[in-house]
Amino acid sequence: MMINLPLAKYREAEIREYEGQPLINALPPINSPQDTARMLARFPKVDEAEKVLPAHIRRHAMMRILDQFLYPTKSHLQLEQMISGMIRRGYLSRNIAAPDYQRNLDDVGHTDFNVIARNAGNEALVSSIIGCSGTGKSTAVEAILKTYPQAIYHPEYQHAQLVWLKVECPHDGSVKNLCTNFFRAVDDALGTDYQALYVKSRSSAESMLGDIARVSALHSVGVLVIDEIQHLEKSRSGGATKMLNFFVTLTNVIKVPVLFVGTPKALELFQPTMRSARRAAQFGSLDWGRFARAVNDGSDGEWERFFKRLWKLQWFEHATPINQEIMDLFWDYTQGIAHIAVALFYLSQARCVFRAIVTTHSV
């Protein structure tokens, strides 16, 4: 049985294409870049009283740096616009208020996706984000997805809408386990029991692909995010190619946008079909890189703006002022990779606090 989902509240359509589209008009309003930056920004609070806490307690407060800090960049704003567009454009041909909606849904139920997937064509609703580990691409995707309700119930149409679904590729590259992860993610979002229904000991990956397509159509998945896509390269017997072609088929047949997230190694997976789809994506594909340093014009680059904001999170009564030497040193050690920079900044403070703990204990 489904869990209680937030009920749809329809807003006025921003453009004429979205008029009379319940799945679109139940979504939050389209964000401006300024609104996006405000929503995504996460800056942990450093209370003045915490700066004088005993060192062993203060160290716990400092851990906020690791999971409560997010500095939005131009790439975040571009990604938000891409996801916003993919969700809405994907819904245009899946109008639950249309007279032929149920017939189209029945047609999906009788479609042989295994046959279609073998000849998957190019589809503009397939896109990707490729970047090195630690650059913050997965964190950015999750932060943007959470600005949307994951599921919405439409009482008038007795319809449970899944606005987004994020599935992670298993480390062993198993296509069957990826299918299992899909059903588990749907069950977690809706309170359904699709995993028990479709995942059996004798179930093959091929048999589950059609079930994934039908569940995606039944619940109007707005965007399907496949993270750590590079793990599929471990899949044997052509399973990776089969799965990638299937995802393209989802966009061709039932217009479910698919966003791949992975490291540069994932590029090796993209067969000619997928490479063409990546180039043809109307929303573009993002190369998610490290922070860029300032050019020699006196202005700050993304690295300088990011690091100056991070440097303010000091749990010391007398904070160390920032200077160019410090920024250069952190750049040398982190090469502008966000996760490494945040971790190193936390560990630097933790080491100072640890020394205080040891000194106090020695006394």
N, C-alpha and C positions, 0 to 999 in steps of 0.2 A: 504494500500500500504506500502511496506517495506521502511524503511529509508535507506539512503545511507550507505552501509557497507564498511569497508576496503576490498580492492581486494586482492585475494590470491597471495602471492609471494612464489614460491616453492624453497626450498633449497635442497641440496643434502642429501640423507638419511644417517643417522649415522650407521645403521646396515642393513643387506640385507633384513630382514623381512619388513622393512619400504620402500623399493624401490617400485616405482609405486603406492604409496599410497598418493593421493592428500590431503586427510584430515589430514594426519600426516605431510607431508612435507610442509604444509602451516603454521605449528606451529613454534614458536620460537625454537632455538636450545636447546638441552638437557643441563641443567645447571650442572656445577660442584658445590660441596658444598660451595666453596669459592665464586662463582658467586651468588649463592642463598643468602648467608649471606649479600653480598654487596647490592643486590636488595631489600631485605626485611628490612634492617636496616633503622630506621627512628629516627633521632636525631634532635630535634628542635634547631634552632640557637638562641643563646643568645648574642645579640649585646651589646658591652660595653656601647654604648650610652644609651641603654634602662635601664641600672642599675642605672642611675641617674635621670630617669624620675620621675615626681611626682607620689606618691604612688598610687593614684586612677587610673592613666593611666598604670603604671607598672603592676598592678594586671591583667589587660586585656591581656598584653603580656604573662604573666605567664600561661595563660590558654592553651598555646600550649602544655604544658606537658601532658594534658589530652587526646589529640587526635593526637599528632604528635610524639609520642615516641613508638618505638618498638625495643626491643633488641632480636635479633635472638639467639636461643639456638639450641642444638642438636636435640631437638624435632621438631623445625621448619624445619631443614634440612631433617629429616626423613620424615616429612609430605610432603614436597615438592617432594621428590623422589617418594613417594607413589602416589600422585596425578598425577605426570608426567607419571608414569608407567600405571596407570589406564586409563588415557585418550588415550594413544597410543595403548595399548593392546586391548582396547575396539573397536578401529577403524579397527583393522586388518581384521575383517570379514565384514566390511561395506565399501567396496571400491567403491566409486562413479565412478571410471574409469573401473570397471569390467563389462563385457558384460551382466551379469545376475543381475546387481544391480537393475534395474527397476522392473524386475520380482520379486525379493525378496521384494522390497518395496510394490508391489501389493499384495503379499502374506500376509504381515503385515496388510494391509487394510482389509483383509478378516478373520483375526484371532479373535477368541472369547477369549479375555483375561480374562474375568470373569470365564470361565471354567478352563483355564490353571492355574490361580492364586490360585485356591482352592488346587492344588496339587504342589505348588511351591517347587522346589528342591533346592539343595545347589548350589551356584554359586560363583566362586572365585572372581568375580568382585564386590561383595558386601563387604564393609568394614565400619569401624566406628571409631569415636574419642569420647571417654568418659572421662569427667573430671568435677570437681566441677565448679560452677559458679565463674567467675572472674579470672580463670586461664589463659585466653587468647586464648582458642581454636578457637572460632568463629573469633576473630581478625586475628589469624594466617591463617585460611582457606581463609578469604577474601583477605588478603595480597598476598597469593600465587596465588589465582585465577586471581588477577589483573595483574600478570606478563604475562598473556595470553590475547590476544584480545578476547572479549566475543563472537563476531560473525565475520565471514569471508565469503565473497561472491566469488564464483568460476565461473567467466564468461563462461569459456569453457564448464562447465557442467550445467550452469544455476542453481546453487545450493547454498543455504544459509546455512552455517554451524554454529551451536551453539556450541562453544567449551566447555562452562560450563554454568550451570544454578543453582542458589542457591535459594531455596525456604524455607521459615520459616513456621513451624507448628503453626497454630493459638492457642492462649491461651486456647480456649474452647475445643481443641482437636477435632474439627469438621473435619471429612474426606472430606466433601463437600467443606468446606472453604479452606482446603489444596489444593484440586483440582483447586479451583478458583485462589488461589495464584500462582499455576503453570502457568496457562494460562496468568495471569497478568504479570508474570515475562518474559514469552516468548514475549508477546506484547511489553513490555518495551525494550527488547533487539533488536527486529526485526522491530518494528513498525507495526505489524500485528494486527488483530482484532479477535483473537481466543476466548477471553473472551466473547465477544458479540455473537460469533457464537455457542459456546458450553455451556455456563453457562446461563441456563434459570431458571425461578422460579420453574418449575416442573422437572428440571434435577435432577437425583439421582446421588449419588457418583458412583454407579456401572456403570451407563451409561457413566460417564465422564472418567473412568479409561481407557477404550479402546481408547478414543479420546486422552488422554495423551500419550499413547503408540504410536499411529499413528503420532502425532505431533513430538514426540521424534525421531521417525524413519525418518520422512520427513526432519527434519532439522539436523540430525546427531548430536544429543546431545552427547558431549564428556564425561562429567561427570555430574551427577545430585546430588547436595548436599542438603540434607534435614536437616535443622538446628532445634534445640530445639525439637528433636524427642520425648523427654519425655512427651510433652504435649498430645501425642496421648493416653496416659493412661486414659485420661478423656473421651475418645470416648466410646460411649455406643454400645450395641448389637454386640459386636465382630468386630466393625469397625476398630480398631487398628490392629488386626490380619489380617484382609482382606487387609488393606493397606500395611502392611509389606510384606505379601506374594506377593502382586502385584509388589512391587519394586524388589523383587527377580525374579519375572517373567520377568521384563524388561531386566534383565541381561541374563536370559535363552534364551529368544526368539529373542531380537534385540540387545543384547550385549551392553546395556547402563550401564556403571558402576554407582553404587549408593554408596554415602558416607553419612552415618548417623553421625550427631553431636548432642551430648546431655550430660546431667548430669548422674551420676550413677543411678538415678531413671529409666533411660531408659532401663537399663538391665532387669528390671522387665517385660518389654514389649516383650523381645525376647523369643518367643516360641521355642520349641526344634528345629524347622527348622531354625530359625534365629540364634540360638546359634551355631548350626553346621556350618552354612554359615560363621559366624563370625570367628570360629576357622579355617575354610578351606581357608579363604581369602589369596590368594597368595601374596598380598601386605601387609598383616598383619593389625592388628587393634591397634590403639594407645590408651594407657591409659595416658591421659594428666593431669599430676599432678602439684603440686606446685613446686617452685624452691627447689633444694636440697642444703643443707648447706655444708660447707667445711668439709672434713674429717681431722683427726688430723695428717696430714703429711706436714703442712706448705703451701699447695697450696690452691688457691681459689676454692670454689664451684660455681655453677651457681648463687646462691643467691648473693654471694659476687661480682661476675663480673657484674651482673645486677644492683645491688645497687650502686656500685662505678660509673657506667656510669650514672645512674639516678641522683646521688648526684651532678654531675657537672652542672646540670641545675638550677643554683641559680641566681636569679635576684637581687643580692645584691652587692653593691660596695666592700664590704669586706666579701667574702664568708667564711662560717664556714667549717673548715677542717673536713674531715671524720675520724672517729676512730672506734674501735671495739665496744665501748659502744653504739654508735649511731646505728651501724648495728644490734647489739643485741636487742636494744629497738624497732627498726622498725620490726625486725623479731617477737618479742613477740606480737606486735599489729596486724601484717598482716599474720603471719604464712606462709610467702613465696608466698602468692597469688598475682600475678602481678597487677591486677586491683586495689586491695585494697592498695598495696604499692604505686602505682603511685598517686592514689587519696589522700592518707594520706600525701605524700610528697608535693603535690600541696597545700593542705589545711593548712599544717604547714607554708608554705611561705605566703599564703594568710592571715593567722592570724597575722603574723608579719607585713605585709603591712597594714592590717586593723588598727592595733594599731598605726602605723605611721599616718594614715589618721585621726584617732580620736585625736591623740596628736596635730597634726597641726590645726585641726578644733577648739580644745579647746583653743589653743593659739590665 
